């Protein structure tokens, strides 16, 4: 796990697990996993990654920012699609290596780049993936 110049390093295990400072433990690539959950329905919308800059921007603006591993760049969710995610609450897990964002999506309420409300729109049934949602819009 790596530290970040944008966030304090937890002094010890107690500070990490029970302390009041946000001291995320980024992985070897400088990332922490982030789960976006709809603040009103509890539905899991997406899983993404954050680097220290994305997490800092999210904290400072209350709008979700992520880090795209495929594009290797910072990404403000919804900047081009209109599906901005207003962060209502930010939680960390017990050892601060995962972040949970409770969000209210703007625009059409979607989160998935393929056009669905949630990135988790398929269910495994009899060994095959079955779509359980209809897309909000067609994906180009």
C-alpha positions in Angstrom: 0.0 0.0 0.0 1.2 3.5 -0.8 0.6 6.8 0.8 -0.3 10.1 -0.9 0.9 13.7 -0.4 -2.8 14.8 -0.5 -3.8 12.7 2.5 -2.3 12.0 5.9 -0.7 8.6 6.7 -2.3 6.8 9.6 0.1 6.7 12.5 -0.9 3.2 13.5 -3.5 0.5 13.1 -5.8 2.1 15.6 -5.6 5.4 13.8 -6.3 3.7 10.5 -9.3 1.6 11.7 -10.8 3.9 14.4 -9.3 7.3 13.8 -11.0 10.4 12.5 -8.6 11.3 9.6 -9.3 10.2 6.1 -6.0 8.3 5.4 -6.7 6.1 2.4 -4.4 3.2 1.7 -3.8 3.3 -2.1 -2.6 0.1 -3.8 0.8 -0.3 -5.5 -0.6 1.5 -8.6 -1.7 4.4 -6.4 -5.4 3.5 -6.6 -8.2 2.7 -4.2 -11.4 0.9 -5.2 -14.6 3.0 -5.2 -18.2 1.7 -5.2 -21.0 4.1 -6.2 -24.3 3.4 -4.5 -27.6 5.2 -5.2 -28.2 7.3 -2.1 -32.0 6.8 -2.2 -32.5 3.3 -3.4 -29.4 1.5 -2.2 -28.7 0.1 -5.7 -25.1 -0.5 -6.5 -24.4 1.6 -9.6 -20.8 1.0 -10.5 -17.3 0.0 -9.3 -14.4 2.2 -10.3 -11.0 3.3 -9.1 -9.7 6.6 -7.6 -6.3 8.0 -7.4 -5.4 10.6 -4.7 -6.4 13.5 -7.0 -9.8 11.9 -7.9 -10.5 11.3 -4.2 -9.5 14.9 -3.3 -11.6 16.4 -6.0 -14.6 14.2 -4.9 -14.2 15.4 -1.3 -13.7 19.0 -2.3 -16.5 19.3 -4.9 -19.0 16.6 -3.7 -19.1 15.4 -7.3 -17.7 12.0 -8.1 -14.3 11.8 -9.8 -12.6 8.6 -10.8 -9.4 7.4 -12.4 -9.7 5.5 -15.7 -7.2 2.7 -15.8 -7.8 2.1 -19.5 -7.3 5.8 -20.5 -4.8 6.4 -17.7 -6.5 9.7 -16.8 -8.7 11.5 -14.3 -12.4 11.3 -15.1 -15.3 13.4 -13.8 -18.2 11.1 -14.0 -20.9 12.5 -16.2 -18.9 15.3 -17.7 -19.8 14.3 -21.2 -22.9 12.2 -20.6 -24.7 14.5 -18.1 -24.7 11.7 -15.6 -22.9 13.6 -12.9 -22.9 11.9 -9.5 -23.6 14.2 -6.6 -22.0 12.7 -3.5 -24.3 12.7 -0.5 -22.0 10.6 1.7 -18.5 9.2 1.5 -17.6 6.1 3.6 -14.4 4.1 3.9 -14.0 0.5 4.8 -12.3 -0.7 8.1 -8.8 -0.4 6.7 -9.4 2.5 4.3 -8.5 0.6 1.1 -12.0 0.9 -0.3 -14.4 3.9 -0.7 -18.2 3.8 -0.8 -19.9 6.8 -2.4 -23.6 7.3 -1.8 -24.6 9.4 -4.8 -27.6 10.9 -6.6 -27.1 10.7 -10.3 -28.1 13.6 -12.5 -29.3 13.5 -16.1 -31.2 10.3 -17.0 -30.1 8.7 -13.7 -27.8 6.2 -15.4 -24.2 5.3 -14.4 -23.2 2.7 -17.0 -21.4 3.7 -20.2 -23.3 1.0 -22.0 -26.6 2.8 -21.4 -27.9 1.1 -18.3 -28.8 2.6 -14.9 -26.3 0.3 -13.2 -23.2 -1.4 -14.5 -24.6 -4.5 -12.8 -27.4 -5.1 -15.2 -26.8 -8.8 -15.9 -27.5 -11.9 -13.8 -25.9 -15.4 -14.1 -28.6 -17.9 -14.8 -27.9 -21.5 -15.8 -24.3 -20.5 -16.7 -25.3 -17.6 -19.0 -25.6 -13.9 -18.4 -29.1 -12.5 -18.7 -29.9 -8.8 -18.9 -32.3 -7.9 -16.1 -32.6 -4.2 -17.0 -33.6 -2.3 -20.1 -31.1 0.3 -21.2 -31.9 3.9 -20.6 -30.6 4.7 -24.0 -28.8 3.1 -26.9 -25.0 2.9 -26.6 -23.1 4.1 -29.7 
